Amino acid sequence: MGSNFLSKLFTKPPSDKLLPEIPVEMYPPGFDFPKTLLINLSGTTIHSNFQMGKGRELVKRPGLDELIKIFSQRCEIVIFSDDDLYVRSWILRIFFKDG
C-alpha cells in the first residue's frame, strides 16, 4: 500500500455516478422517466448548531416543507448529507415526521 493508493482513496469519488443508470430496455419506447431532485441536507436546507448547556439546535430553511410536498408529487427526491448516520437519521426523523 503506497501513498498513491491512499491519495486516491481520499481524493477520488467511490463511483463515477451519483445515481445508478436506469435500465432503458425495461421500459416501453417513449416512456417519460421521472426527474430526480437532489437535496443537500446539512448546511443548505438545514443548519445544525451545538451549544453547551442547550444541546443541538436545528433550523430548517423557510419553505422547505412546501418544496418537498410539491416536488415529491412530480419527481424522485434524493437527500444527500455528509453527516454521520446517527445525526442524519435524527434530523430526518425530526423534520420529516409525516413521511
N, C-alpha and C positions, 0 to 999 in steps of 0.2 A: 504494500500500500504506500504509494508515493504521495508526495504533496500535490501532484497533478490530480490524482483521484479525489483527494479531499477538497481541492479547489473546485472541481466540477460538481461534487456532491452539494456544496453550499452555494454555488452560483448559478447552476443550470436548473431550469424547472424540471420536475419529475416527469412531465409529459409535454408533448408538443401542443396539445389542445386542451382547453379548459373543460369542454363537454365532449362526450363521445359522438361519433358520426351517427346519423340516422340511417338505418338500412333502407335506402330508397326503393329497392326491389320488392319490399314487403307491402308497399302502398300502391294503389291504382294510379295510373297516369293523371296528372293534373291535381293530385291531392295537395291541398294547401296546408303546409306544415305550420304548427303553431310557432309563434315567435317566442324567444326566450329573453327575459329581463333579468339581468344580473345586478343584484343589490349588495353593496358593501355594507356590512352591519356596523362595525366599530369605527367611530370617527366620522362617518359620513351620515348615517341615518340615526345613530345612537351614540351619545357621548357618555362615557363612564368615568367616574372620579371617585377616589377613595380618600376619606378624611378620618384621621384618628379621632376616636370618640363618637363619630357619627356613622361610620361604616361606608358602604359603597352607595353612591348616588348615581342614578341613571336619568338621562334626559333624552327624550325622543324628539326628533325633528318634527315641527308642526306639519300637519297634513300627511304624515306617513301612513296612518290608518286608512285614509281615503285613497291614497295612491295604491296601497296593497289591495284594497277592496275592488277598485276599478280594474287594475291590471290583472288581477287573479282571474277575472272573467274573460280576459282577452288573450292571455299568454301564460306560458310557464314561468314561474318565478324561482330563481336560484339565489339563495342568500349565501354570500361569501363572508367569512370572518377569519382573521388571523389570531383570534383569541383561542385559548385552550378550550377543550371540550366542556369542562365544568362551567366556565364563565359564559361561553356561547349558549349552552343549553339553559342556563339560568336566565339570561337576557331574553331568549326566545320564549321561555315559559312565562315570564312576567308580562311581556308586551304583546304576545300573540296568543292570549288565553282562549280566544274564540275560534281558533283554528286558522 
